[in-house]
Amino acid sequence: ANSSWSLFVEQHELGALPPPWLLRQAWDGIISRPTTPRLARAFSRMKVPVVDLNDLHHDLGYPRLQSDNHAIGRLAADHLRELGFKQYGVCGFAGEAWAIERRDGFIQRLKRIGFTASCFETHWRGRHVLPWATEQVCLARWLKQLQQPVGIFACNDVRGRQVLEVCRRLGYAVPQQISVVGVDNDELLCRMSDPPLSSVLPDAHRLGFEAASLLDRLMAGQKVSSSGSEEHTS
């Protein structure tokens, strides 16, 4: 977008509720990352152009941009296959749409080339989240069942770090016995790992640019379909 904008950005932790001031101001346009059905209804009452970046809900009535999570999964599968693995696992989070899409892309790519993958999922958020001590026991039990050497796709770098930590506790050699690839290429998380965690890098910069460009068109009165989402690969 080339317009001269006055921007207000206030950072909050993941999962935080939108600040009260958000619905009290007269905005020309909003780019919303944590959009929920309740927040979408509030935006509707405000009658303001909105670009939705959420990755949990698909039908909130606003133009929506997101990473192509199926493509991310396919890239991870291709990477591990190029390393020569014949055994695969995928470690994700139950009930998270983005993680499920990445898992499905990974499994579908492997299926096309004649391989299958063992799947491990627990909850990331909510009342079903396991204590870390219990999570480690469950992860260890799953890893012990896998035939080695094995390539594992973790749905994000947080999950990848968890897998590598359990591998360390079990004494598994990485990447000789177990190789792990995550998503997001979080520099801190990847460098904290020993060895460093390999990771698929989504194009977050392009996603932000496209969101601003789309909002600019909406604020100029251009009609944009809200029936589906636009996806941008890594």
SULHU-V481909 format. One record per residue. N is the residue number from 0. PHI is phi as a letter, one per 20 degrees, with the letter a starting at -180 (none if undefined). Layout:
N,PHI / N,PHI
//
This chain:
0,none / 1,d / 2,f / 3,e / 4,d / 5,d / 6,d / 7,c / 8,c / 9,c / 10,e / 11,c / 12,f / 13,g / 14,n / 15,f / 16,f / 17,g / 18,f / 19,g / 20,f / 21,g / 22,e / 23,d / 24,e / 25,e / 26,e / 27,e / 28,a / 29,c / 30,d / 31,d / 32,e / 33,e / 34,f / 35,c / 36,g / 37,f / 38,f / 39,f / 40,f / 41,f / 42,f / 43,f / 44,f / 45,f / 46,l / 47,c / 48,f / 49,c / 50,d / 51,e / 52,d / 53,f / 54,c / 55,d / 56,c / 57,d / 58,c / 59,e / 60,n / 61,c / 62,g / 63,c / 64,d / 65,b / 66,f / 67,e / 68,f / 69,f / 70,f / 71,f / 72,f / 73,f / 74,f / 75,f / 76,f / 77,f / 78,f / 79,f / 80,f / 81,f / 82,f / 83,n / 84,f / 85,d / 86,d / 87,c / 88,c / 89,c / 90,d / 91,c / 92,c / 93,f / 94,m / 95,d / 96,g / 97,f / 98,f / 99,f / 100,f / 101,f / 102,g / 103,f / 104,f / 105,f / 106,f / 107,f / 108,f / 109,f / 110,f / 111,f / 112,d / 113,n / 114,c / 115,c / 116,c / 117,f / 118,d / 119,c / 120,b / 121,c / 122,e / 123,e / 124,c / 125,n / 126,f / 127,e / 128,f / 129,e / 130,g / 131,g / 132,f / 133,f / 134,g / 135,f / 136,f / 137,f / 138,f / 139,f / 140,f / 141,f / 142,f / 143,f / 144,e / 145,e / 146,f / 147,d / 148,f / 149,c / 150,d / 151,d / 152,e / 153,e / 154,f / 155,b / 156,f / 157,f / 158,f / 159,f / 160,f / 161,f / 162,f / 163,f / 164,f / 165,f / 166,g / 167,f / 168,f / 169,e / 170,m / 171,f / 172,f / 173,d / 174,e / 175,f / 176,e / 177,c / 178,d / 179,c / 180,c / 181,d / 182,b / 183,o / 184,l / 185,f / 186,g / 187,f / 188,f / 189,f / 190,f / 191,f / 192,f / 193,c / 194,f / 195,g / 196,f / 197,f / 198,b / 199,f / 200,d / 201,f / 202,e / 203,f / 204,f / 205,f / 206,f / 207,f / 208,f / 209,f / 210,f / 211,f / 212,f / 213,f / 214,f / 215,f / 216,f / 217,f / 218,f / 219,e / 220,n / 221,f / 222,e / 223,c / 224,f / 225,d / 226,f / 227,b / 228,d / 229,d / 230,c / 231,c / 232,e / 233,f
//
